[in-house]
């Protein structure tokens, strides 16, 4: 279909040959474009707004194509929240608690710790009424319930907010993950120590606690002293190292104590140089190795992250580092790697790679998402490939078989290697009955929620399908067939109806009415012609009005538009004629016209015609219609010329304030009677001035008076300048501290008076004569002079002028 502007022109092309009084029904139908062919689907890229019969591209595609059930609801499939078979359960990230989630997953996979927690006495859980929600109180109770849900919940992920709240953690601020690990184990150890079961009181020590001693040897006397200590994790410096062995070696290396750091030897009873080293005596079944990636930067005063690549083995032999190791198991297997993704020590994201103790499979725990690694090997490559804006990108070193390399790992967890033929029953950890009852209760709530969501989803889909068929059938009824009755419906309303029929408001045609209460011709492009059958259904369902049928096409508006368009067409011809006539030599009687009016007369005529069109308004005063006939660019670029400060009426530029002919002859031009006759056809109310018309006598009198006053001012200025030539030129002026000889009296006037007087002398016709010296400003309230002679000499005279 042709563009809207072309359709507009085509709809009114008949006005060139038809007068307003000769308009028939066929011309009205042409103006309202009711006989334009309807567009077929696929022929229009978008809706033809100029064609009221085009019903393509108004939103029908969603209803005529294949049915997408997801479009009928905003409810996700509840089964997407269900835990898959043989998978682990995730943990919800509460904002900035991903670091907590990683440690919880690591500790959950410590089977001995999980088994011990299940054995803790919990009267609240054992006596809990199944009809109400269970609310743990202590840290131990929270961990029990959380681990039981992680083990047997039907949910894909669970919410750890109860434990996080009990710990007093800020969910919006990321804490130091390494510090959190220490504090939490210490808190858990204190909680378990209060259990009555002695096997539970020291479970943290049995699992995570090792022993070493600080051995100091005096260089003077050779005395050796040892300070035993326990550890729950080894904090290893990684700066300057490439692999884990180097980090452990540095941790145990001998340190020299000299200078200000000398050691007080009890044998020598004085400070002596000495050596100190750490001796490992025992290491726990679960060995936590903290890689100190987050260090304090003295230059900035803040922590920074070290992006150093560190390689570490899948199997770690701690034998070379132990003393007295005869009865200890020294070979450890990698069981977890905690990763920090990000370049800042204060932000980023934490994930955990954990090995399943039962199957030996590796899993990546990323809050709610859990991914099983392919094969039986740990895969860290994808975590190291994440783009990071690090100033110096170091190439990842090659790793030997059985080793891994990472610049994001900040904690490694190793577990002592079990013998191949050892009993595997230790891997079976059963949830106690009192906890399983709570898990069953939560699973029951989850299944009820799934059924409710599925039912709501099905209801929405069923309603959507029924609505789909309803809208589809009604859309098929919309096109008005030839010879059938029809009505006009707003296109925007149809679009909103097809977009969301449930939220559609009543049909409102009030803004489409002309001043005669019918459909305005300018609104045809914003409405659609639909069958009477379809409009009946729409009005029954959505009400509204006023209804606009075929009899609502306004003959009066069409006639008015016809008259205006014909005048505009005639205007172009008259403009050319006037332009040629003005160029001819004047003969006979002439008329005065303003030069500005003559330059912009066609624009003024168009504006006047447009004002006539605007009389077709809605009763609320809002002008209806924004058709192209209101745009003067349709008639050529000349129409925008000669705006002349928004002139409103023709010849107003040569009318004086008294209503007579302006005395400014340079602003008017004499034209022939032929030109004036043609102009009067458009501006019959314009003021007329014949060639013999005299200029306004009042203006002439005022002009003469102004000239006389200027002459008087010039004579006055010349006389005053001659008498006070030195004052005008600022020459030979008396100075207070150099009193002129033969002078008894000096007169003082304000300097601003002298400045104003000089302005008048220079431009007597532009400035008023100075009539007041203004010396009252120099007097005090008592009428005396405000300054002393000494004060004037010392600077107060800078705004004064002296004269003899």
VENCOR-V680506 format. One record per backbone hydrogen bond with DSSP energy under -0.5 kcal/mol. CO is the residue of the C=O (numbers start at 1). NH is the residue of the N-H. If there is no record, write none. Layout:
# VENCOR-V680506
CO/NH
CO/NH
This chain:
# VENCOR-V680506
3/7
4/8
5/9
6/10
7/11
8/12
9/12
10/13
12/15
13/16
14/17
14/18
19/22
20/23
24/27
24/28
25/29
26/30
27/31
28/32
29/33
29/34
30/33
33/36
40/43
47/49
48/51
50/52
51/54
52/529
53/55
57/47
59/62
60/63
60/64
61/65
67/69
68/71
69/72
70/73
74/76
77/80
78/81
79/82
81/156
84/87
90/158
92/94
97/101
98/102
99/103
100/104
101/105
102/106
103/107
104/108
105/109
107/110
109/111
110/114
111/115
112/116
113/117
114/118
115/119
116/119
117/120
122/126
123/127
125/128
128/130
129/132
138/142
139/143
140/144
141/145
142/146
143/147
144/148
145/149
146/150
147/151
148/152
149/153
150/89
154/83
156/90
158/92
158/160
160/164
161/165
162/166
163/167
164/168
164/169
165/168
169/171
170/173
171/96
175/177
176/180
177/181
178/182
179/183
180/184
181/185
182/186
183/187
184/188
185/189
186/190
187/191
188/192
189/193
191/194
192/195
196/198
197/200
197/201
198/202
200/203
202/206
203/207
204/208
204/209
205/209
206/285
207/286
210/231
211/281
211/282
212/229
213/215
213/279
214/216
214/227
215/277
216/225
217/275
218/222
223/218
225/216
226/228
227/214
229/212
231/210
233/235
234/236
234/290
236/292
238/241
242/311
243/247
244/248
245/249
246/250
247/251
248/252
249/253
250/253
255/276
256/258
257/274
258/261
259/262
263/265
263/272
264/266
265/269
265/270
270/265
272/263
273/219
274/257
275/217
276/255
277/215
278/280
279/213
280/323
282/211
285/287
285/416
286/288
287/289
287/414
288/234
288/290
289/291
289/412
290/236
290/292
291/293
293/295
293/306
295/304
296/298
297/301
297/302
302/297
304/295
305/307
310/406
311/244
312/404
314/334
315/317
316/318
316/332
318/321
318/322
319/322
321/280
325/328
328/330
330/318
330/332
331/417
332/316
333/415
335/355
336/413
337/353
338/410
338/411
339/341
339/351
340/342
341/349
343/305
344/347
349/341
351/339
352/354
352/365
353/337
354/363
355/357
356/360
361/356
362/373
363/354
363/365
364/366
364/371
365/352
366/369
367/91
369/366
371/364
374/377
380/383
380/384
381/385
383/386
388/390
391/393
392/394
400/403
402/314
404/312
406/310
408/340
410/291
411/338
412/289
412/414
413/335
413/336
414/287
415/333
419/422
424/427
425/428
427/429
428/430
432/436
433/437
434/438
435/439
436/440
437/441
438/442
439/443
440/444
441/445
442/446
443/447
444/448
445/449
446/450
447/451
448/452
449/453
450/454
451/455
452/456
453/457
454/458
455/459
456/460
457/461
458/462
459/463
460/464
461/465
462/466
463/467
464/468
465/469
466/470
467/471
468/472
469/473
470/474
471/475
472/476
473/477
474/477
474/478
475/478
475/479
478/531
479/481
481/484
485/532
486/550
487/530
488/548
489/528
490/494
491/495
492/496
493/497
494/498
495/499
496/500
500/503
501/504
507/509
507/545
509/512
510/513
512/520
514/517
518/514
519/554
520/523
521/524
523/526
524/527
526/491
526/492
528/489
528/530
529/480
530/487
531/535
532/536
533/537
534/538
535/539
536/540
537/541
538/542
539/543
543/507
545/509
545/510
547/549
548/488
549/552
550/553
552/519
553/555
554/558
555/559
556/560
557/561
558/562
559/563
560/564
561/565
562/566
563/567
564/568
565/569
566/570
567/571
568/572
569/573
570/574
571/575
572/576
573/577
574/578
575/579
576/580
577/581
578/582
579/583
580/584
581/584
589/673
590/691
591/671
592/689
593/669
594/598
595/599
596/600
598/601
600/604
601/605
602/606
603/607
604/608
605/609
606/610
607/611
608/612
609/613
610/614
612/615
613/616
615/617
616/624
618/621
622/618
627/630
628/631
630/632
631/634
632/635
633/636
636/639
637/640
638/641
643/647
649/652
650/687
651/654
652/655
654/656
654/662
656/659
660/656
661/696
663/665
664/667
665/668
667/595
669/593
669/671
671/591
672/676
673/677
674/678
675/679
676/680
677/681
678/681
678/682
679/682
679/683
683/686
689/592
690/693
694/661
696/700
697/701
698/702
699/703
700/704
701/705
702/706
703/707
704/708
705/709
706/710
707/711
708/712
709/713
710/714
711/715
712/716
713/717
714/718
715/719
716/720
717/721
718/722
719/723
720/724
722/725
724/728
725/729
726/730
726/731
735/738
738/735
740/743
742/744
747/803
749/801
750/754
751/755
752/756
753/757
754/758
755/759
756/760
757/761
758/762
759/763
763/766
763/767
769/771
774/777
775/778
776/779
778/786
780/783
784/780
788/792
789/793
790/794
791/796
792/795
792/797
795/798
796/799
797/800
799/751
801/749
803/747
